[in-house]
Amino acid sequence: MLVQPLIVEALEDNFVPMAVYNNVGGKDKQILQRFKEPAWNFQVMRFLDSDLEDVIPRRDRVWGIHGTAVRIAQALEAADHQVPAYLESVLIPETSPDNKIVAFAMYCFWTGEAKLGSLDGVIATEAGFFDGHEVVVVKYDENKISLIDLVGAAEEFDCASAVYLPTAEDQQIVKDKTRLRNVKRFSFKNGYRRAPQSDQKKQVSRIEKLGELGLTPMQWTKLNSARVSGDQVSDWLSPRQLRQFEK
């Protein structure tokens, strides 16, 4: 998880990070003994206050970016500190294992990415080709936007000449609750082709500075949409990213 720059930024700006190694001597061994951590156990993540008491309960086997981001947010909340927006609004929702996907066919995926990416609850977009059409694949958080509301917004944007869904259940939901009938099955492995990089996030693709910021897929999506929706760039960048962008 430490390969994710936003995780590193959150740890360095809000905590005093410390790595303790197992199966070694010296200070590392003493720290393990102090906190009753066996030298053979799984990776452990602990957040301690100034009295070396756990801010939130210890937990092991937190391997991924999502779990780490959630733990950081929980620790900050328990200590009455503000959770950085880039964690709460970007990294945690983006990496949720519960996010779902839908693909929309349309006349221009450049427009589709810009419009669909602006919706609250849309996590990321990708331009591609499927079933002979330009499509935008949308990853979304169904706790923030329902499939039907997302499909309805795509219709209003004129970005739903066809709707492609990965499950028969979702297909039936759209058929039952909308007037759309061009609703088909979607699979990344069956006929989908990602558009060239030059066609991705067309609204911001020529802003070279953005490529130096280590943006996540959700940040790329929201910044691309901001050129159309008028949202503030600062809403989607971490403090370090914003400082680097403004140089």
Phi and psi in degrees as a GROMACS rama.xvg file:
@    title "Ramachandran Plot"
@    xaxis  label "Phi"
@    yaxis  label "Psi"
@TYPE xy
-78.9071  -0.344245  LEU-2
-81.5542  -10.3963  VAL-3
-87.8182  113.388  GLN-4
-58.3596  -33.443  PRO-5
-69.4473  -32.3718  LEU-6
-64.9942  -46.4623  ILE-7
-60.9972  -44.408  VAL-8
-60.75  -44.3601  GLU-9
-63.4149  -39.5524  ALA-10
-69.6033  -45.6006  LEU-11
-69.6156  -33.5224  GLU-12
-85.7559  -17.5712  ASP-13
-121.591  -9.38602  ASN-14
-140.099  175.247  PHE-15
-107.452  95.0616  VAL-16
-67.7853  143.14  PRO-17
-145.737  132.917  MET-18
-107.439  127.33  ALA-19
-116.342  125.441  VAL-20
-94.4934  145.573  TYR-21
-94.1588  165.047  ASN-22
57.6391  32.8755  ASN-23
-131.889  165.615  VAL-24
-95.082  -159.967  GLY-25
66.8538  -144.165  GLY-26
-60.5956  -36.7607  LYS-27
-61.0258  -44.7532  ASP-28
-63.7864  -40.5971  LYS-29
-62.9726  -40.7795  GLN-30
-66.0677  -41.6698  ILE-31
-59.6655  -42.9267  LEU-32
-66.4242  -39.0184  GLN-33
-60.1611  -36.3651  ARG-34
-104.901  13.1159  PHE-35
55.9884  41.9734  LYS-36
-102.085  116.577  GLU-37
-63.5095  146.094  PRO-38
-71.5202  -12.7751  ALA-39
-103.7  2.36103  TRP-40
-79.6928  177.442  ASN-41
-69.9656  168.26  PHE-42
-52.7926  134.789  GLN-43
-121.296  137.7  VAL-44
-116.867  120.011  MET-45
-129.487  143.779  ARG-46
-119.475  118.163  PHE-47
-114.808  149.237  LEU-48
-89.8324  -172.782  ASP-49
-67.5322  -16.5434  SER-50
-95.2409  9.30584  ASP-51
61.8799  32.1853  LEU-52
-102.669  146.902  GLU-53
-64.7422  128.028  ASP-54
-74.6028  -40.323  VAL-55
-131.796  158.227  ILE-56
-56.5426  141.684  PRO-57
-58.4578  155.136  ARG-58
-153.312  140.312  ARG-59
-110.93  174.556  ASP-60
59.8165  35.9131  ARG-61
-92.8997  97.1244  VAL-62
-96.4669  -33.1524  TRP-63
-100.975  174.787  GLY-64
-66.7462  -43.4053  ILE-65
-61.477  -49.8244  HIS-66
-60.9605  -38.8086  GLY-67
-66.4111  -44.8038  THR-68
-62.0838  -40.2528  ALA-69
-64.588  -42.0126  VAL-70
-64.6234  -41.2281  ARG-71
-60.3851  -45.6964  ILE-72
-63.2708  -41.8296  ALA-73
-62.9783  -41.0806  GLN-74
-65.9054  -42.0587  ALA-75
-64.6191  -42.7454  LEU-76
-63.5979  -41.4854  GLU-77
-64.739  -28.3937  ALA-78
-93.4963  10.5665  ALA-79
60.9002  37.1169  ASP-80
-110.256  152.385  HIS-81
-73.5124  136.349  GLN-82
-80.7645  126.494  VAL-83
-56.5777  140.921  PRO-84
-59.7299  -35.4017  ALA-85
-67.9492  -21.2415  TYR-86
-83.0352  -51.3706  LEU-87
-68.4079  -36.951  GLU-88
-100.907  -16.2533  SER-89
-120.927  -68.5844  VAL-90
-68.3464  -41.8212  LEU-91
-66.8465  -52.3491  ILE-92
-64.8271  -35.6564  PRO-93
-63.335  -37.6778  GLU-94
-96.4976  5.51438  THR-95
-60.9481  132.381  SER-96
-72.1826  -8.09094  PRO-97
-93.4505  -1.36406  ASP-98
-63.8476  150.075  ASN-99
-118.991  169.51  LYS-100
-129.476  154.048  ILE-101
-149.969  149.179  VAL-102
-119.831  139.044  ALA-103
-119.25  132.558  PHE-104
-88.92  146.99  ALA-105
-161.765  175.76  MET-106
-75.6253  -24.8499  TYR-107
-154.016  112.862  CYS-108
-72.7519  -17.7364  PHE-109
-62.3083  -47.4236  TRP-110
-65.9746  -41.823  THR-111
-59.894  -44.4783  GLY-112
-61.7436  -42.677  GLU-113
-65.7229  -42.666  ALA-114
-77.8037  -49.0804  LYS-115
-67.1332  -34.0624  LEU-116
-66.0306  -17.851  GLY-117
-78.5077  -14.2684  SER-118
-72.3636  135.798  LEU-119
-65.0091  126.964  ASP-120
104.652  -19.0139  GLY-121
-79.7758  124.686  VAL-122
-92.0278  -44.4786  ILE-123
-158.66  154.679  ALA-124
-130.122  157.15  THR-125
-147.099  133.952  GLU-126
-84.008  139.409  ALA-127
-162.468  -170.936  GLY-128
-128.416  136.7  PHE-129
-158.295  137.537  PHE-130
56.6144  32.5592  ASP-131
79.3889  10.7018  GLY-132
-123.848  156.783  HIS-133
-73.6193  133.338  GLU-134
-134.197  158.876  VAL-135
-119.66  121.694  VAL-136
-87.3168  126.338  VAL-137
-114.913  125.246  VAL-138
-97.1366  131.229  LYS-139
-140.596  157.019  TYR-140
-97.4412  107.893  ASP-141
-70.6806  -9.51954  GLU-142
-77.5013  -17.2775  ASN-143
-108.317  -29.0658  LYS-144
-145.127  127.105  ILE-145
-76.5713  160.299  SER-146
-58.3155  -41.9867  LEU-147
-66.8176  -41.0134  ILE-148
-65.3062  -37.3753  ASP-149
-65.9396  -44.4638  LEU-150
-62.8914  -41.2944  VAL-151
-61.8386  -41.5331  GLY-152
-65.4179  -39.9026  ALA-153
-62.392  -38.8604  ALA-154
-61.5183  -44.8519  GLU-155
-62.3674  -32.8644  GLU-156
-81.0421  -0.896896  PHE-157
60.9231  41.0885  ASP-158
-124.44  35.2093  CYS-159
-144.652  50.4081  ALA-160
-67.151  -21.4099  SER-161
-152.816  149.605  ALA-162
-122.102  129.961  VAL-163
-119.436  128.59  TYR-164
-129.79  148.515  LEU-165
-79.7771  -14.4047  PRO-166
-128.181  150.598  THR-167
-64.7887  -33.0698  ALA-168
-61.946  -47.5043  GLU-169
-66.0782  -36.2886  ASP-170
-58.9062  -44.6472  GLN-171
-67.2913  -36.3328  GLN-172
-59.8066  -45.7574  ILE-173
-65.9497  -40.7018  VAL-174
-66.348  -37.0915  LYS-175
-74.5816  -32.1607  ASP-176
-109.922  2.37393  LYS-177
-135.089  173.192  THR-178
-90.3335  -1.60417  ARG-179
-69.9485  138.743  LEU-180
-122.594  -14.989  ARG-181
-85.3485  68.6521  ASN-182
-120.129  118.486  VAL-183
-132.162  176.624  LYS-184
-83.2925  142.307  ARG-185
-123.119  141.351  PHE-186
-149.918  134.56  SER-187
-63.3423  -26.5832  PHE-188
-92.1332  -5.56835  LYS-189
-125.375  73.7365  ASN-190
100.132  -7.9675  GLY-191
-79.418  139.829  TYR-192
-134.271  122.946  ARG-193
-67.8769  137.889  ARG-194
-67.6226  156.161  ALA-195
-57.3568  156.388  PRO-196
-57.9302  -31.2183  GLN-197
-65.7495  -16.9037  SER-198
-100.046  -2.89846  ASP-199
-85.9319  137.505  GLN-200
46.9274  57.5694  LYS-201
-62.2906  -29.8618  LYS-202
-65.4171  -26.3768  GLN-203
-123.331  6.84141  VAL-204
-62.7993  -22.0362  SER-205
-98.5423  3.73212  ARG-206
-88.017  95.1642  ILE-207
-61.1193  -33.0607  GLU-208
-58.5045  -34.3983  LYS-209
-63.2198  -32.6761  LEU-210
-67.8478  -12.6675  GLY-211
-96.6437  -0.021498  GLU-212
-96.372  -5.82061  LEU-213
66.3323  43.2022  GLY-214
-68.3012  147.362  LEU-215
-83.5941  166.238  THR-216
-56.0412  -38.9881  PRO-217
-67.5149  -39.4172  MET-218
-62.9804  -43.2276  GLN-219
-58.9805  -44.4156  TRP-220
-62.1796  -48.2333  THR-221
-70.7216  -36.6449  LYS-222
-68.8256  -36.7085  LEU-223
-62.137  -41.8135  ASN-224
-71.5567  -29.8302  SER-225
-61.043  -27.1841  ALA-226
-66.5948  -21.7401  ARG-227
-103.297  -42.2562  VAL-228
-81.5057  -20.3843  SER-229
85.5569  8.37523  GLY-230
-62.6492  152.973  ASP-231
-74.2366  134.154  GLN-232
-57.9777  -37.2875  VAL-233
-63.5181  -19.1873  SER-234
-65.0661  -21.5579  ASP-235
-119.213  1.556  TRP-236
-110.6  150.514  LEU-237
-76.0903  164.512  SER-238
-55.4649  -42.073  PRO-239
-66.5964  -42.5318  ARG-240
-62.444  -41.6127  GLN-241
-64.9768  -41.7657  LEU-242
-62.9843  -42.0623  ARG-243
-66.3993  -37.9443  GLN-244
-67.3913  -35.9194  PHE-245
-81.5439  -9.78252  GLU-246
